Amino acid sequence: MMPNRRDFMWAAATTAGAMTVMSSELVKAAPEQTMSLNVIYPNHDGAKFDTAYYRATHIPLAMKVMNAAKVILIEGVPMGGAPVPYVMIAHFQFASPEALQAAVANPAMADVRADVAKFTDITPTVMFGKTA
């Protein structure tokens, strides 16, 4: 028996896992591949994270230095009384592998990394990715 769409989406939204959403649009024509740099801030007891500074200062700095095409910020929201597994995820998108390489090779990335201590005590995890 297949679960109905509402139950499936609720289960996906309330679990700490990855979900790939595909639609018939993706099956018809594969979009251009984009590269991404994903910065993931795992939560821990007593974690410090200044969201206002992050959004107003850090993200504009990172976008300027990396020259990313787009950034999507995903802020963790507690559900059902459980603490969020991740405080924030920043998904920076790049038009090509070369654009991503240029971003991470930029010497000014040292300034971006140094700025992290101004808004959090969380050691972020960085993951490179691609969309298909």
Secondary structure by P-SEA (a helix, b strand, c coil): ccccaaaaaaaaaaccbbbbbbccccccccccbbbbbbbbbbbcccccccaaaaaccaaaaaaaaacccbbbbbbbbbcccccccccbbbbbbbccaaaaaaaaaccaaaaaaaacccccccbbbbbbbccc
